[in-house]
Amino acid sequence: MNDAAFGWIGINLAGLLAACVLLQGCSGDNARSASVERSNRVPVVAVPVISKSVPVNIRAVGNVEAYSTITVKAQAGGELTRVSFKEGDYVKKGDLLFQIDPRPYVAAVNQAEANLARDTAQLSQAEANLARDIAQEKYAKDQAERYSGLFGQGIVSKGQYDQFDSDAVARAEAVRADRAAIESARASIDASKAALERARLDLSYCTIRSPIDGRTGNVMVKQGNLVEAGTVNLVMINEVQPIYVSFTAPENQLPAIKKYMAMGQLAVEAAPPDDEASREKGELTFVDNAVDLTTGTIKLKGTFSNPGLQLWPGQFVNVVLTLTRRTNAVVIPSTAIQNGPDGEFVFVVRPDSTVEPRTVTVGMVEGQESVIDKGLKPGERVVTEGQLRLTAGSRVEVKQ
């Protein structure tokens, strides 16, 4: 190869090397520019706006109340000979609670039965006397009528006639007295029956049974003590299955509550503040007949079956009353909502990875989600974390 050829090859190699150096320089500038551009982006967390069915709830703090509370008192006086349960036991209706010494009341029943038997015998005697005197009255009347005829014929004297006539009148009065004695005996029997029923009732009061299913409290009077009728509380029983939860709602919610109650039963949930997972389900069963003027609230009650005894009288619980469900609601996490001089707004991530502050109208808040009445559409993305570094038009890098 000649010298000219070698010179041409050298020139081309030099040009190629220069082009490579130029290309490397351009590529490095682009990489540095992309790196700078990425470093200027604000890292954020964004989620899509969704549409779903959302319950319309009223939240409140409520108080658990026993479905019914019974204070057990003695209706008969005497020695308390037996306590048939332990404090705090769950008792059924009809279970034996206390026993009072029945011996004085058994004696009273026996006496009342004897009085009734005596009065019954007196009635029988009065009825027998009546039958005898009726027969004697009939005979005396017949004699008086016969002697009246004889006196008219002049066969007997007037004295003889008057004697038989007076005897007939006396027999008639005896019959009247017998009838009165019978009525008196019947009245005595009624009184004796009433006394016997009273004695038996007093005897039944010696056995005290539970009037309801419920949980017993502290026993006020111990076995062996004397009790007087109607003076001392023996024990208190709370019916806890079912059970009430009472709570209040603002008076401006009353029209909605009445409206949805007219459509059907409203569901109520209650849970202890430290155990939100253990929610008991019930139904709204009571709306008070007046608004409390001092607080501007209306009292409500829910009834719960309370199968697991999670709810206890006197306990404070968090209550959720569900009025209805709102379908196709636009929902975002509540953390996306910011407060500005013009009201509430969110940062919307646009397709070019820039953000736009947009004013929104929040309809309701349910848990950690907010329902947006105006300002957003399903499918758009809103920033939920990292808003402090954002302004209108800021470029963002969405993190998972």
C-alpha positions in Angstrom: 0.0 0.0 0.0 1.3 3.5 -0.9 1.8 6.4 1.4 -1.3 8.2 0.2 -3.5 5.3 1.3 -2.0 5.2 4.7 -2.6 8.9 5.1 -6.3 8.6 4.2 -6.9 5.8 6.7 -5.2 7.9 9.4 -7.5 10.9 8.7 -10.6 8.7 8.9 -9.5 7.1 12.2 -9.0 10.5 13.7 -12.4 11.6 12.6 -14.0 8.5 14.0 -12.3 9.0 17.4 -13.5 12.6 17.5 -17.1 11.6 16.7 -17.0 9.0 19.5 -15.7 11.5 22.0 -18.4 13.9 20.9 -21.2 11.3 21.2 -19.9 10.3 24.7 -20.0 13.9 25.8 -23.6 14.3 24.5 -24.7 11.0 26.2 -23.1 12.1 29.5 -24.9 15.5 29.4 -28.3 13.8 28.8 -27.7 11.4 31.7 -26.7 14.2 34.0 -29.7 16.2 32.9 -32.0 13.3 33.6 -30.4 12.7 36.9 -30.8 16.3 37.9 -34.4 16.3 36.7 -35.2 13.2 38.8 -33.5 14.6 41.8 -35.8 17.7 41.5 -38.9 15.6 41.7 -40.8 15.4 45.0 -41.4 11.9 46.3 -45.0 11.4 47.2 -47.6 8.6 47.8 -50.7 8.8 45.6 -53.8 6.7 45.3 -56.6 6.6 42.8 -60.0 8.2 43.4 -62.6 5.4 43.6 -66.3 5.0 43.5 -68.1 2.7 45.9 -71.1 2.3 48.2 -70.6 4.0 51.5 -72.8 3.7 54.7 -74.3 6.9 56.0 -73.6 6.7 59.7 -74.1 8.7 62.9 -71.3 8.1 65.5 -71.7 8.7 69.2 -70.5 7.6 72.6 -73.2 5.6 74.4 -73.9 4.0 77.7 -75.0 0.4 78.3 -78.2 0.0 80.3 -79.7 -3.2 81.6 -82.9 -4.3 79.8 -84.6 -4.4 83.1 -83.5 -4.1 86.7 -85.2 -5.9 89.5 -84.6 -5.2 93.2 -85.6 -8.2 95.2 -87.2 -7.6 98.6 -88.8 -9.9 101.1 -92.6 -9.9 101.2 -92.6 -11.9 104.4 -90.7 -11.4 107.6 -88.6 -14.0 109.4 -85.2 -15.7 109.5 -83.4 -16.0 106.2 -82.5 -19.7 106.3 -81.1 -20.2 102.8 -79.3 -18.3 100.0 -79.3 -20.5 96.9 -76.9 -18.6 94.7 -73.5 -17.0 94.7 -73.0 -13.3 94.1 -72.6 -12.5 90.4 -74.3 -15.8 89.3 -76.5 -15.8 86.2 -79.9 -17.0 87.2 -83.0 -18.1 85.2 -86.5 -17.0 85.7 -88.1 -19.1 88.5 -84.7 -20.1 90.1 -84.7 -20.3 93.9 -82.9 -17.3 95.4 -83.8 -17.1 99.1 -85.7 -19.2 101.7 -87.4 -17.6 104.8 -88.3 -19.8 107.8 -91.8 -21.0 106.8 -93.0 -22.5 110.1 -95.1 -19.6 111.4 -96.8 -19.3 108.0 -97.5 -23.0 107.8 -99.2 -22.7 111.2 -101.2 -19.8 109.9 -102.3 -21.9 106.9 -103.4 -24.7 109.2 -105.4 -22.3 111.3 -107.1 -20.8 108.3 -108.0 -24.3 107.0 -109.5 -25.2 110.4 -111.6 -22.0 110.4 -112.9 -22.8 106.9 -113.8 -26.3 108.0 -115.7 -24.9 111.1 -117.6 -22.4 109.0 -118.5 -25.1 106.5 -119.9 -27.3 109.3 -121.9 -24.3 110.6 -123.4 -23.8 107.1 -124.4 -27.4 107.0 -126.0 -27.1 110.5 -127.9 -23.9 109.4 -129.2 -25.7 106.3 -130.4 -28.6 108.4 -132.2 -26.2 110.8 -133.8 -24.5 107.9 -135.2 -27.8 106.5 -136.5 -28.8 109.9 -138.2 -25.4 110.6 -139.7 -25.3 107.1 -141.4 -28.6 107.8 -142.6 -27.4 111.2 -143.9 -24.2 109.7 -145.9 -26.1 107.1 -147.5 -28.2 109.9 -148.3 -25.1 112.0 -149.9 -23.4 109.0 -152.1 -26.4 108.3 -153.2 -26.6 111.9 -153.9 -22.9 112.0 -156.0 -23.1 108.9 -157.9 -26.1 110.2 -158.7 -24.4 113.6 -159.7 -21.3 111.8 -162.4 -23.3 110.1 -163.5 -24.9 113.3 -163.6 -21.6 115.1 -165.8 -20.2 112.3 -168.2 -23.2 113.0 -168.1 -22.5 116.7 -166.6 -25.9 117.5 -163.4 -24.5 119.2 -162.8 -21.4 121.2 -161.0 -18.3 120.0 -158.2 -19.0 122.5 -157.5 -22.4 120.9 -157.5 -20.8 117.4 -155.2 -18.0 118.5 -152.8 -20.5 120.0 -152.3 -22.4 116.7 -152.2 -19.2 114.7 -149.4 -17.8 116.9 -147.5 -21.0 116.6 -147.6 -20.8 112.7 -146.3 -17.2 112.9 -143.5 -18.3 115.2 -142.5 -21.1 112.8 -142.4 -18.7 109.9 -140.0 -16.4 111.8 -137.8 -19.4 112.7 -137.5 -20.1 109.0 -136.5 -16.5 108.3 -133.9 -16.8 111.1 -132.5 -20.0 109.6 -132.2 -18.4 106.2 -130.3 -15.5 107.8 -128.0 -18.0 109.6 -127.3 -19.6 106.3 -126.3 -16.3 104.7 -124.1 -15.6 107.6 -122.4 -19.0 107.4 -121.8 -18.5 103.7 -120.2 -15.1 104.4 -118.0 -16.7 107.1 -116.9 -19.3 104.6 -116.0 -16.6 102.1 -114.0 -14.8 104.8 -112.3 -18.0 105.8 -111.4 -18.8 102.2 -109.9 -15.3 101.8 -107.9 -15.8 105.0 -106.7 -19.2 103.8 -105.6 -17.7 100.5 -103.8 -14.9 102.3 -102.1 -17.4 104.6 -101.0 -19.5 101.6 -99.8 -16.4 99.8 -97.7 -15.4 102.9 -96.3 -18.9 103.0 -95.4 -18.7 99.3 -93.5 -15.5 100.0 -91.1 -17.5 102.2 -89.7 -18.9 98.9 -88.2 -16.1 96.9 -87.6 -16.9 93.2 -86.0 -14.9 90.4 -88.6 -13.0 88.4 -86.3 -12.7 85.3 -83.3 -14.1 83.6 -80.3 -12.0 84.7 -77.1 -11.4 86.5 -77.2 -11.1 90.3 -75.3 -8.4 92.2 -74.1 -8.1 95.8 -76.2 -10.0 98.4 -77.3 -7.3 101.0 -78.5 -9.7 103.7 -76.6 -12.9 104.6 -78.1 -16.2 105.7 -79.2 -16.4 109.3 -80.3 -12.7 109.5 -83.9 -11.6 110.3 -85.6 -9.7 107.5 -88.8 -7.6 107.6 -91.3 -7.5 104.8 -90.7 -4.8 102.3 -87.9 -3.0 104.1 -84.5 -4.4 103.0 -83.2 -5.0 99.5 -81.9 -8.6 99.3 -80.2 -8.5 95.9 -80.4 -6.6 92.6 -80.8 -8.5 89.3 -79.9 -7.0 85.9 -81.3 -8.5 82.7 -78.4 -8.4 80.2 -79.7 -10.5 77.4 -81.1 -8.5 75.6 -79.6 -5.2 76.7 -79.9 -1.5 75.9 -77.4 1.0 74.6 -78.5 4.6 75.0 -76.8 7.4 73.1 -77.6 10.9 71.7 -77.7 12.4 68.3 -77.7 16.1 67.2 -81.2 17.4 66.7 -80.5 18.3 63.1 -80.2 14.5 62.5 -83.7 13.8 63.8 -85.5 14.3 60.4 -83.1 11.8 58.7 -83.5 9.3 61.6 -87.3 9.5 61.4 -87.2 9.3 57.6 -85.1 6.1 57.5 -86.9 4.5 60.5 -90.1 4.8 58.5 -88.4 2.7 55.7 -87.3 -0.1 58.0 -85.3 -1.1 61.0 -82.0 0.8 61.5 -78.9 -1.1 62.4 -76.8 -0.1 65.4 -73.3 -1.3 66.3 -71.6 -0.9 69.7 -68.1 -1.7 70.8 -65.9 -0.9 73.8 -63.4 1.9 73.1 -60.4 -0.5 73.6 -61.9 -3.3 71.5 -63.3 -1.9 68.3 -63.0 -5.3 66.7 -65.6 -6.8 69.0 -68.6 -5.0 67.6 -72.1 -6.1 68.8 -74.9 -5.7 66.3 -78.4 -4.4 67.3 -81.4 -2.4 66.2 -82.6 1.1 67.0 -85.8 0.6 69.1 -86.3 3.9 70.8 -86.4 7.6 69.9 -87.2 10.0 72.8 -90.4 12.1 72.6 -88.5 15.4 73.1 -85.2 17.1 72.3 -83.1 18.0 75.3 -83.1 21.8 75.3 -79.9 22.1 77.3 -77.8 20.0 74.8 -79.8 20.2 71.6 -79.7 16.4 71.3 -82.2 13.6 71.0 -81.9 10.4 73.1 -81.9 7.1 71.3 -81.7 3.5 72.4 -80.6 0.4 70.6 -81.5 -3.1 71.6 -78.8 -5.8 71.4 -79.1 -9.6 71.9 -75.7 -9.6 73.6 -75.0 -13.3 73.2 -71.4 -13.2 74.3 -72.1 -10.7 77.2 -69.6 -8.2 75.6 -71.9 -5.4 76.7 -72.2 -4.7 80.5 -74.5 -2.3 82.3 -72.9 1.0 83.0 -70.2 0.5 80.3 -69.3 3.3 77.9 -69.2 2.2 74.2 -68.6 3.7 70.8 -71.9 3.6 68.8 -72.5 3.6 65.1 -76.0 4.1 63.8 -76.4 3.3 60.1 -79.1 5.3 58.4 -78.7 4.2 54.8 -76.0 3.5 52.1 -74.8 6.0 49.5 -74.1 4.3 46.2 -71.5 5.4 43.7 -69.9 7.8 46.1 -66.5 9.3 45.2 -64.1 8.3 47.9 -60.5 9.2 48.9 -58.4 8.7 52.0 -58.9 11.5 54.5 -55.1 12.1 54.6 -55.3 13.5 51.1 -57.4 16.5 52.2 -55.5 19.7 53.0 -56.8 23.0 54.4 -56.1 26.2 52.6 -57.2 29.8 52.6 -60.0 29.0 50.1 -61.1 25.9 52.0 -60.3 22.2 51.6 -58.2 21.0 48.7 -56.2 18.0 47.4 -53.2 17.7 45.1 -54.1 15.8 41.9 -51.3 14.1 40.0 -51.6 14.8 36.3 -50.4 12.5 33.5 -47.2 14.4 33.1 -46.3 13.8 36.8 -47.0 17.3 37.9 -49.5 18.2 40.6 -52.5 20.5 40.6 -54.1 21.8 43.8 -57.9 21.4 43.4 -60.6 22.6 45.8 -63.0 19.9 46.9 -66.3 19.7 48.8 -66.3 17.0 51.5 -69.7 15.4 52.0 -69.0 13.1 54.9 -66.2 11.3 56.7 -66.5 7.6 57.4 -63.6 6.1 59.3 -60.4 7.0 57.4 -62.2 7.8 54.2 -63.9 11.0 53.0 -66.7 11.2 50.5 -66.2 14.0 47.9 -69.3 15.7 46.7 -67.6 18.0 44.2 -64.1 18.4 42.7 -62.9 14.9 41.8 -63.7 12.1 39.4 -63.1 8.4 39.8 -59.8 7.3 38.3 -57.8 10.5 39.1 -54.9 10.2 41.5 -54.5 12.3 44.7 -51.5 12.7 46.9 -51.9 11.2 50.4 -48.3 11.7 51.7 -45.6 14.3 50.9 -47.9 17.4 50.4 -45.7 19.7 52.5 -43.1 20.1 49.7 -45.7 20.5 46.9 -46.8 23.7 45.0 -48.8 24.1 41.9 -47.0 22.5 39.0 -44.4 20.6 41.1 -43.1 17.4 39.5 -43.5 14.4 41.6 -42.2 10.9 41.8 -45.0 8.5 43.0 -43.8 5.9 45.5 -45.6 2.8 46.2 
